[in-house]
């Protein structure tokens, strides 16, 4: 598990490993935001739409708050 924090150190999301070595990004309420699949080397949004190659989960948390 990796906790993602904003510039002030406040938690913004959590990355957890799930089945098959995939990683999933969750917001603080526990809602899935995106998934990284190492078998395809793609990151997908919550609807299964490809976002881009590689693991982009850490860059998907909004730190504007």
Protein Blocks (a to p, Z undefined) as FASTA:
>chain_A
ZZdddfkopafbdcdddehhiacdddfkopafbdcdfklopacdfkopafbgcjfklmmp
cckZZ
